[in-house]
């Protein structure tokens, strides 16, 4: 694997020195703050002293080093963070947060709109304490503008559905698979929020003032699924599979499925020649993209699958791709680990599991730099692992102070 220039090995991560106080849960915010943590930011996660944040109770789960259950949603979205446990419903807990805020550049939260205000931790309150604060919020339908859905709970699939994900390219007699994209409603929204957060920090560097960044899950999904509103505006009134001629399908190889997407005439010509069906190029049935679709099942599929029958899905995809035909293997689980691209790009890593347990696989950092080495991935924190460290260093609390707060149930 190519390494950055030797002179760059001492360069810190690009976001080193950035401090984020993360009052977050599940995935729609934690995925993004985890990415910023991998780029060098210090992410201090505030959790409930008894149960932690709700992602810890997600299924499936494992028993962590502290003997407590930790769910898969938490495992995947909190690598390298610091965990402090403060009860935000206790007045002393709210006071601790208010004292911590001026020590941080950013506060992130993804509760239902109005929750932070009821706790006494809304943007206007914290802005008065720390005018340079960037306060980033994610919610189903936003908090800065009016919406009739402000009180609705929202998971990823709700925003995906409302943005048109499940009505695009419908198939007769078949309901869409819900959530098939792996919570893109959470992850996509979180990434939009990180763009806004970093932009607000850049603006703060120029002006000296922070601001609130607000991202609605529905707004983010509309941006990703822009064909829902864009298509009709240019005369596309039919979003069905039949209305999108061309080849976009999966095909059988010796070890499973691979996909091909052919939407242009030169690509179809390369496909026909590669699989030994050059006669298609003079066949009037295949003179148009509509013809390709019409005869996909009766002629094209049998020919492609006969050609691929003695090839692995990766071999078939490589041959097609090298001839300019967009193709790729459809991987399942463990197959991804052996892919040469995945290995070269270090896109599957491992972190220690509980003692005596196997390591836990996690995704790598998709952001690569030419001049900065990639930081090693660190495991998720145990519940309240860093409470004493942060409160001592940032607020100069003593052991006596911490013991008193624990006695009152304010911290863990």
C-alpha positions in Angstrom: 0.0 0.0 0.0 1.5 3.4 -0.9 2.5 5.5 2.1 2.5 9.3 2.4 5.9 11.0 2.0 8.3 10.4 4.9 8.3 14.1 5.8 4.6 13.9 6.5 4.6 11.2 9.2 4.9 13.8 12.0 1.9 15.9 10.7 -1.1 15.7 13.0 -4.6 14.7 11.9 -6.4 17.6 10.2 -8.9 18.2 12.9 -6.6 17.8 15.9 -7.4 20.4 18.5 -11.1 20.5 17.6 -13.2 19.5 20.6 -16.8 18.3 20.3 -19.2 17.8 23.1 -21.6 15.2 21.7 -25.1 14.9 23.3 -26.2 12.3 20.8 -27.9 9.0 20.3 -28.3 6.1 17.9 -26.8 6.9 14.4 -28.0 10.1 12.8 -25.4 12.2 14.6 -22.9 9.7 16.1 -21.9 8.4 12.6 -20.7 11.9 11.6 -19.0 12.8 14.9 -17.2 9.4 14.7 -15.8 10.4 11.3 -14.6 13.7 12.7 -13.0 11.8 15.5 -11.1 9.7 13.0 -9.8 12.9 11.5 -8.4 14.0 14.8 -11.2 15.7 16.7 -11.7 14.9 20.3 -15.3 13.7 20.7 -16.6 13.6 24.3 -19.9 11.8 24.4 -22.4 12.6 27.1 -24.4 9.6 28.2 -27.0 8.8 30.9 -25.4 7.4 34.0 -27.5 4.3 34.2 -28.3 3.1 30.7 -26.0 5.2 28.5 -27.3 6.4 25.2 -30.1 4.5 23.5 -27.7 2.9 20.9 -26.3 0.8 23.7 -29.5 -1.1 24.0 -29.8 -1.9 20.3 -29.9 -5.5 19.1 -27.8 -7.5 18.5 -25.4 -6.8 21.4 -22.4 -8.1 23.2 -21.2 -7.9 26.8 -18.5 -5.2 27.1 -15.3 -5.1 29.2 -17.3 -3.6 32.1 -19.8 -6.4 32.1 -22.6 -4.3 30.6 -24.5 -4.9 27.4 -23.6 -2.8 24.4 -25.6 -2.8 21.2 -24.4 -3.0 17.6 -25.6 0.5 16.8 -23.3 1.9 19.6 -20.4 -0.4 18.6 -20.4 0.9 15.0 -20.8 4.6 15.6 -18.7 5.5 18.6 -15.2 4.4 17.8 -12.5 6.4 19.4 -14.8 8.6 21.5 -14.7 9.5 25.2 -17.7 8.6 27.3 -18.8 10.8 30.3 -22.0 10.0 32.2 -24.0 13.0 33.3 -27.8 13.0 34.2 -29.2 15.9 32.1 -32.5 15.8 34.0 -30.7 16.7 37.2 -30.0 20.4 37.8 -26.5 19.7 38.8 -26.0 17.7 35.6 -27.2 20.6 33.5 -24.9 22.9 35.4 -21.9 20.7 34.6 -22.8 20.8 30.9 -23.0 24.6 31.0 -19.6 24.7 32.7 -18.1 22.3 30.1 -19.5 24.1 27.0 -17.0 27.0 26.9 -14.2 24.4 26.8 -15.5 23.0 23.5 -15.7 24.3 19.9 -18.8 22.3 19.0 -21.9 20.9 20.7 -23.9 18.3 18.7 -27.3 16.9 19.5 -30.0 14.9 17.7 -33.0 14.8 20.1 -36.5 15.7 19.1 -36.8 19.5 18.7 -37.5 21.3 22.0 -35.8 18.6 24.1 -32.6 20.5 24.7 -34.6 23.7 25.4 -36.6 21.9 28.1 -33.4 20.7 29.7 -32.1 24.2 29.8 -29.4 23.5 27.1 -30.9 25.1 24.0 -28.8 27.1 21.6 -29.8 30.6 22.8 -28.9 29.6 26.4 -25.5 28.2 25.5 -24.7 30.9 23.0 -24.9 33.4 25.8 -22.3 31.4 27.7 -20.1 30.7 24.6 -20.7 33.0 21.6 -18.1 31.1 19.5 -20.0 27.8 20.0 -21.1 25.9 16.9 -24.3 24.1 17.9 -25.2 21.3 15.4 -28.6 19.7 15.5 -30.1 16.8 13.6 -33.8 15.9 13.8 -36.4 14.3 11.6 -37.9 17.5 10.4 -35.6 20.3 11.6 -35.8 23.0 14.3 -35.0 26.3 12.7 -38.0 26.5 10.4 -41.7 25.7 10.8 -42.9 22.2 9.9 -46.2 20.4 10.6 -44.2 17.3 11.5 -42.0 18.7 14.3 -43.5 16.5 16.9 -43.1 13.3 14.9 -40.5 10.7 15.9 -38.4 9.8 12.9 -36.2 6.9 12.0 -34.2 6.6 8.8 -36.9 4.7 6.9 -39.5 7.4 7.6 -37.4 10.1 6.0 -36.4 7.8 3.1 -40.1 7.0 2.4 -41.2 10.7 2.5 -38.4 11.7 0.2 -39.5 9.1 -2.4 -37.0 6.4 -2.0 -39.6 3.6 -2.0 -41.7 5.0 -4.8 -38.9 5.2 -7.3 -38.7 2.5 -10.0 -41.6 0.5 -8.6 -42.1 -3.1 -9.8 -45.7 -4.3 -10.5 -47.1 -6.6 -7.7 -44.1 -6.0 -5.4 -43.8 -3.8 -2.4 -40.4 -2.1 -1.9 -37.9 -3.4 0.6 -37.7 -0.9 3.5 -34.4 0.1 4.9 -32.5 -1.8 2.2 -29.8 0.9 2.0 -28.5 0.4 5.5 -30.0 3.5 7.2 -28.9 6.0 4.6 -31.4 8.3 6.2 -29.2 8.4 9.3 -25.8 8.3 7.7 -26.6 10.7 4.8 -28.1 13.2 7.3 -25.2 12.9 9.6 -22.7 13.6 6.7 -24.7 16.7 5.6 -24.5 17.9 9.2 -20.8 17.5 9.3 -20.5 19.6 6.2 -22.6 22.3 7.9 -20.6 22.0 11.1 -17.2 22.4 9.4 -18.6 25.3 7.3 -19.8 27.0 10.5 -16.4 26.6 12.0 -14.7 28.1 9.0 -17.2 31.0 9.2 -16.4 31.4 12.9 -12.7 31.6 12.1 -13.5 34.6 9.9 -16.1 36.3 12.0 -15.4 35.2 15.6 -19.0 34.1 16.0 -20.6 30.6 16.2 -24.1 29.7 15.1 -26.6 26.9 15.0 -26.4 24.3 12.2 -29.7 22.5 11.7 -30.2 19.5 9.4 -33.5 17.7 8.9 -33.4 14.1 7.9 -36.2 14.6 5.4 -34.3 17.6 3.8 -31.2 15.5 3.6 -33.0 12.6 1.9 -34.8 15.0 -0.6 -31.3 16.2 -1.6 -30.0 12.6 -2.1 -33.2 11.4 -3.8 -33.5 14.5 -6.0 -35.0 12.6 -8.9 -38.4 12.6 -7.0 -38.8 16.3 -7.6 -36.4 16.9 -10.5 -37.8 14.2 -12.9 -41.4 15.7 -13.3 -40.0 19.2 -13.8 -38.3 18.0 -17.1 -41.3 15.9 -18.2 -40.6 12.6 -16.6 -44.0 11.4 -15.4 -43.3 7.7 -15.2 -40.8 6.5 -12.6 -41.4 2.8 -13.1 -38.8 0.3 -14.1 -40.2 0.2 -17.6 -39.7 3.9 -18.0 -35.9 3.6 -17.5 -34.7 1.5 -20.5 -31.4 -0.2 -20.4 -29.8 -3.0 -18.5 -29.6 -2.6 -14.7 -29.7 -6.0 -13.2 -27.9 -8.8 -11.4 -26.6 -12.0 -13.1 -25.5 -15.4 -12.0 -21.8 -16.4 -12.0 -20.3 -19.6 -10.7 -20.2 -18.3 -7.1 -23.1 -15.9 -6.9 -24.4 -12.6 -8.4 -22.7 -9.8 -10.1 -24.4 -6.6 -11.4 -24.2 -4.9 -14.8 -25.4 -1.4 -15.6 -25.5 -0.6 -19.3 -27.3 2.6 -20.3 -25.4 3.7 -23.4 -24.9 2.3 -26.9 -21.1 2.0 -26.8 -21.4 0.1 -23.5 -23.9 -2.4 -25.1 -21.6 -2.9 -28.0 -18.7 -3.7 -25.7 -20.9 -6.1 -23.7 -22.0 -7.9 -26.8 -18.5 -8.3 -28.1 -17.1 -9.4 -24.7 -19.5 -12.2 -24.2 -19.3 -13.4 -27.7 -22.6 -12.1 -29.0 -21.5 -9.6 -31.7 -24.5 -10.6 -33.8 -26.7 -8.5 -31.5 -25.2 -5.4 -33.0 -27.0 -6.1 -36.3 -30.1 -7.4 -34.7 -33.0 -4.9 -34.9 -34.3 -6.1 -31.6 -31.4 -4.5 -29.9 -31.2 -1.3 -31.9 -32.7 0.7 -29.0 -32.3 0.8 -25.2 -36.0 -0.1 -25.0 -35.2 -3.2 -27.0 -32.5 -4.2 -24.5 -35.0 -4.0 -21.7 -37.7 -5.9 -23.6 -35.4 -8.8 -24.4 -33.4 -8.9 -21.3 -35.0 -12.0 -19.8 -35.5 -13.9 -23.0 -32.2 -13.4 -24.8 -29.7 -11.2 -22.9 -29.8 -12.9 -19.5 -29.3 -16.4 -20.8 -26.4 -15.3 -22.9 -24.6 -13.4 -20.1 -25.1 -16.2 -17.6 -23.9 -18.9 -20.0 -20.8 -16.8 -20.5 -20.3 -16.3 -16.7 -21.1 -19.9 -15.7 -17.5 -20.9 -15.3 -16.3 -17.6 -13.9 -16.4 -16.2 -10.4 -18.5 -13.0 -10.0 -15.3 -11.0 -9.5 -13.6 -12.6 -12.6 -16.7 -11.8 -14.7 -16.9 -8.3 -13.4 -13.2 -7.7 -14.0 -13.4 -8.8 -17.6 -16.4 -6.7 -18.3 -15.0 -3.6 -16.5 -11.7 -3.8 -18.4 -13.7 -3.6 -21.6 -15.6 -0.6 -20.4 -18.8 -2.3 -19.2 -19.8 -1.1 -15.7 -20.0 -4.3 -13.6 -19.2 -5.4 -10.1 -19.6 -8.5 -7.8 -22.5 -8.5 -5.3 -20.7 -9.4 -2.1 -22.2 -11.2 0.9 -20.7 -10.8 4.4 -17.3 -12.4 4.7 -16.6 -12.2 0.9 -15.9 -8.5 1.3 -12.9 -9.1 3.5 -10.9 -10.8 0.7 -11.5 -8.2 -1.9 -8.2 -6.7 -3.1 -9.6 -3.1 -3.1 -10.9 -3.4 0.4 -7.6 -4.7 1.6 -5.5 -2.1 -0.2 -7.7 0.7 1.1 -7.9 -0.7 4.7 -11.6 -0.5 4.6 -12.2 -3.3 7.2 -10.4 -2.9 10.5 -10.5 -4.7 13.8 -10.8 -3.5 17.4 -10.5 -5.5 20.6 -13.7 -7.0 21.9 -14.3 -8.0 25.5 -11.6 -10.1 27.2 -11.7 -13.6 25.9 -13.9 -12.6 22.9 -12.9 -12.3 19.3 -12.1 -8.9 17.8 -14.9 -6.8 16.3 -14.7 -5.8 12.7 -15.4 -2.2 11.9 -15.4 -0.1 8.7 -12.3 1.8 7.8 -12.0 5.5 7.1 -13.1 6.3 3.6 -11.3 9.7 3.6 -7.7 9.4 2.4 -5.1 12.2 2.2 -2.0 12.5 0.2 0.1 14.1 3.0 -1.3 12.7 6.2 -1.0 9.1 7.5 -4.2 7.4 8.5 -4.8 7.3 12.3 -5.3 3.9 13.9 -8.9 3.0 14.8 -9.7 2.9 18.5 -12.5 0.9 20.1 -15.7 2.4 21.5 -15.6 3.6 25.2 -17.1 1.7 28.1 -19.9 3.5 29.8 -18.6 6.5 31.7 -15.0 5.5 31.1 -13.8 9.1 30.8 -16.1 10.9 33.3 -13.4 11.5 35.9 -10.7 12.5 33.3 -12.8 15.1 31.6 -14.4 16.6 34.8 -11.0 16.8 36.5 -9.1 18.3 33.5 -11.8 20.7 32.2 -13.6 21.7 35.4 -10.8 21.0 38.0 -13.1 18.9 40.1 -11.5 17.0 42.9 -12.1 13.4 43.9 -14.3 14.7 46.8 -16.4 16.7 44.3 -16.8 13.6 42.0 -17.8 11.4 44.9 -20.4 13.8 46.0 -21.9 14.0 42.5 -22.0 10.2 42.3 -23.7 10.0 45.6 -26.4 12.4 44.2 -26.7 10.2 41.1 -25.5 13.1 38.8 -22.6 11.2 37.3 -21.4 7.7 36.9 
